[in-house]
Structures are given as structure tokens and as C-alpha cells.
Amino acid sequence: MNTYPNPYMMFDGMTTEEFAFLQQATAALTENQQRYFINIYGGKRRNPQDIMLATLLGFVGVSGVQRFMTDQIGMGLVYFFTAGFCFIGTIVDLINYKNIANDYNKEMAFESFNIAKMSN
């Protein structure tokens, strides 16, 4: 039995924007497809606080970890070799860490939705 009133609330760091997007995106799925979606999405989703902590690593020597975490390998390499654009890019990412996480999570929700929709 599900102990949560809404299954999406079990994700840590869930923003209201992400919550609304997930409810709207999965409205057309059956109950079994929604369960499958939650399992897939839960494995791919990134917590905004994890993105923030990875961005903070950029100030102590390893810039670009947040970009690697969100599958932006090219930007991660640029950040790594330029010390986060001389820390300016790292500061910008620190300010926008929720947007980085939300953008990545939306992509993963779309991907997970397509996988769940193909299942029975």
C-alpha cells in the first residue's frame, strides 16, 4: 500500500514546478504505466540539492561536476579545463542550480514517459 498521498512526493527536493509538470505529463498514463514511469524516472532524476553541492565542488578544485551529472559532457569538460570559466560560470550555476536540475528532470520525465507509454 502506498503511504504517500501522491507518489511524486517521495522524491527529495521536489519543486512545485516539477510536481505540476509530472502530474500534467502523466495524466494520460494508466495506473500500471504510472508506476513504471515512477520507477524509471526515480532512477534518472537529479535532486536540486545534489546539483548545488556538485556546483560548490567547483570552488575547491573540481569544476563542472554539475554539468557531468546532467549529461552535459561538453560543458563539463569546458568548465573543468577553464576552472569554471574562471569561477564566473560556477557562480552562475550556483545561482541557477534549480533551473539546471529542473531542465534535466524535464528531459528525463519526457524520456521516462515515452518508455512507460510503450509498456503495457
C-alpha positions in Angstrom: 0.0 0.0 0.0 1.3 3.5 -0.9 1.9 5.6 2.3 2.2 8.8 0.3 -0.9 10.7 -0.8 0.8 11.3 -4.1 3.6 9.1 -5.4 5.7 12.1 -6.7 6.1 13.4 -3.1 8.5 10.7 -2.3 11.2 12.4 -4.4 13.6 14.5 -2.3 13.8 18.2 -3.3 10.7 18.1 -5.4 9.8 21.7 -6.5 6.3 22.8 -7.2 7.1 23.4 -10.8 8.4 19.8 -11.2 5.4 18.4 -9.3 2.9 20.2 -11.6 4.9 19.2 -14.7 4.9 15.5 -13.6 1.2 15.5 -12.8 0.3 17.0 -16.2 2.7 14.8 -18.1 1.5 11.5 -16.6 -2.2 12.2 -16.6 -2.7 10.1 -19.8 -1.0 7.0 -18.4 -2.7 4.1 -16.8 -2.0 3.1 -13.2 0.5 0.4 -14.2 2.2 2.8 -16.6 2.4 5.5 -13.9 4.1 3.0 -11.6 6.5 2.1 -14.3 7.1 5.8 -15.0 7.9 6.5 -11.3 10.4 3.6 -11.2 12.2 4.8 -14.3 12.0 8.5 -13.5 13.2 7.9 -9.9 16.4 6.4 -11.2 17.1 9.2 -13.7 16.1 12.2 -11.7 18.6 14.6 -10.1 17.9 16.3 -6.8 18.5 20.1 -6.9 20.4 20.0 -3.7 22.8 17.4 -5.2 23.4 19.8 -8.2 24.1 22.6 -5.7 26.6 20.5 -3.8 28.3 19.5 -7.1 28.5 23.1 -8.1 30.1 24.0 -4.8 32.9 21.5 -5.6 33.9 23.9 -8.4 35.2 26.3 -5.8 37.6 23.7 -4.3 39.2 22.4 -7.5 36.8 20.2 -9.5 34.7 22.5 -11.7 32.0 21.1 -14.0 30.8 18.1 -11.9 27.2 19.5 -12.0 27.4 19.5 -15.8 28.6 15.9 -16.0 25.7 14.9 -13.6 23.2 16.4 -16.1 24.7 14.7 -19.1 26.3 18.0 -20.5 29.7 16.4 -21.1 31.0 19.1 -23.4 30.2 21.9 -20.9 31.6 19.8 -18.1 34.9 19.5 -19.9 35.0 23.2 -20.7 34.3 24.0 -17.0 36.9 21.5 -15.9 39.7 22.9 -18.1 38.9 26.6 -17.6 38.2 26.4 -13.8 34.5 27.0 -14.3 35.2 29.9 -16.7 37.4 31.5 -14.1 34.7 30.8 -11.4 32.2 33.0 -13.2 30.3 30.1 -14.8 30.4 28.3 -11.4 28.9 31.3 -9.7 26.2 31.5 -12.4 25.4 27.8 -12.0 25.3 28.1 -8.2 22.6 30.8 -8.6 20.7 28.7 -11.2 21.1 25.2 -9.8 17.4 24.7 -9.5 16.9 25.6 -13.2 19.7 23.2 -14.2 18.0 20.4 -12.2 14.5 21.2 -13.5 15.6 21.3 -17.1 17.4 17.9 -16.7 14.5 16.4 -14.8 12.0 17.5 -17.5 14.1 15.8 -20.2 14.3 12.6 -18.1 10.5 12.8 -17.4 9.9 13.0 -21.2 12.2 10.1 -21.8 10.6 8.1 -19.0 7.1 8.9 -20.2 7.9 7.6 -23.7 9.3 4.3 -22.2 6.3 3.9 -19.9 3.8 4.7 -22.7 5.3 1.8 -24.7 4.8 -0.6 -21.9 1.5 -2.4 -21.3 
